């Protein structure tokens, strides 16, 4: 299974999900694989779109061009709006009959992640097709609840139960006690 792409901007997550919906899931996964395998070369983006050379799975290079009909400021984008999906021109030199192809997907994923790095909105969200944010929130709440109920494993640690070589026993006991105190102090400070 393909690992999800982690983005911090909810706006970018929604835009990428809508863009991915224009293609099939397999093409999206291939785009993710190209991105993860660092197959995007000579990438440039501007207010008018993006250009990239994308190395395919057969080590052939394809030229990708995605242009927006209405230019936008990438720095201000995350505070205003992303390019409209219906007002874009997509081109790739591959022979794929339907656009966006996996090469375009890889370049767009690269662009979205680049925008996300510049984002001021740092709330983690997962970008995968069909992902429901409430599921993530429920699991996160359950994890927080369970972790607050269970003491950390070092709290149950008993130095006196250690059985090691007698000549090292005292040194290990001192070291263990010091580490446990430091861990408890860190925990109490949090």
N, C-alpha and C positions, 0 to 999 in steps of 0.2 A: 504494500500500500504506500502511496505517496505521502510523505510527511507534509503537513500544512505549512503554508507560508505565514509567518507571523508579521503582522503589520500593527502599527500603533494608532493610526488615524482611522476612525470609523468611516469617514468620508471616502478614503482611498479603498477600504475594504469593499464598500458598497459599489464603487465605480468598477473595481476589478471584477467583482462578481457579475455585474451587468455585462461587462465586456466579454467575460468568459462564457456567458450564456449565449452569446452569438455564435459559438462554436460548440462542438461536442466535447464531452469530458475527456476522451482519449487525446484529442488535440491539445487541450489544456494541460494534461499531464505530461505530454511530450514537450510542451513549452517550458514547464517547470523543470523537467530533466535537462533540457538544453541550458537553462539558466543556472541550475545547480552545478552542471559540469563546466561552467565558465566558457560557454561557446559564443558569447556576445563579444564582438570585436568592433573597434572603430565606432563607438557609440557617441552620438551627439544629440542633444535635445535643445530646443529653443521654444519661444512662445508660439511658434507656428507648427511644431510637431517634433518628430524624432526620426533619426536615421541611424542604421546600424548594419554591420556585416555580421551575419549569424552563421556559424559553422554547423552544418547539419550532421546527422548521425553517420552519414557516409563520408564525412570530411570534405564535403563540398561547401563552398561559401555562397550565401544568398544575401542579396541587398534588400533591406527592409526600409520602407518609408511609410510613416504614418503622419498625415498632416491634418490639422484642425482647420475648419473653415473660418472660425473666429479665433484669432490669436488671444492668448491669455498670459498673465504673468505668473510663472511657476512659483515664485516666492509668495505671492498673494493668493495663489490658487487654493490653498488649504483653508483660507479664511473666507473665500468667496465661493467659487464652484469650479469643477473640473470641466474639460471640454465635453460638449454634448456628443454622445455616442452616435447619434444619427447624422451628425455634421462632421464626419471625418472621412478622409480618403486613405485607403489602405492599399499598399502595393508590396509584393514580394516577388523576386525573380525565380522562385521555385515554380514547379508545375502543378501545385495543389489547386484543384478546381474551386474550392471554397475558401473565402477569406473570413476571418483571420486564420492563417495556418499556424503551425507550431513555431515557425521562425518569428512571425509577428508576435505571437503570444510571449515568447522568450524576451523579445525586445521590450514589449509593453510591461512585462513583469519587472524587468530591470529598471525601467523608467519609474514605475510605481514605487519600487523599493527605494530608488534614489530620492523621489519626492518625500517618501515617508521619513527618511533620515533627516530631512529638513523640516519636518512637521513639528509644530509646537504642541500638538495634541498627543500626549504620550500614553494614552490608555490602551493596554494590550487587547487586541482582537484577532481572531483567526480568519483568514481569507481562504475558504474552500467552498466550492459550490454546494448549496444546500445547508450550509452551516447556520444554525439558529443561535444567536447570541445568548438567549435565555438559558440554553443548556449549559453553556460555559459558565455563566453566572451561578447557576444552581450547583454545579460541581465545585466551583471555587468556594461558595458558601459552606458546602458540606465539608470540604477539606479544612477550612478555617475552624469550623465547629469541632471536628474530630481532633485536630491538632491542639486545640486549647484544652480538651478534656484529658489528653494523655500526656503524662510527664515525659520529658526528654529521657532518652535511654541512659544518659550519664547520671541522672538523678537516682537511679536504682543501683548504681555501681558501688560495690563494697570492696575497698582496698584490702581489708583484712582477710578476704577470701582468696587472695592471690597465693598461688603455690609455685614458687620458682626457686632457683638455686639460692641457698642460704646466704652466700656472699653477696648476692645482688638484691636480696629481699629489701633491705633497708633503703637502698638507693631508689629502687623502683617504687617503693611505698611513698617516699618523699616526693618523687616526681609526679606520681599519680595524684597525690593529695593536692599538690600545687596546681596541676591541670584542672582538677575538679573544682577547686576554688575559683579559678579564673573563669571557667565555664558558667558556674553559678552566678558570679558577679556580672558577666555579660548578659545572662538571662534576666537578672534582676534589673539591669540598666535598661533593657528593651521595653 
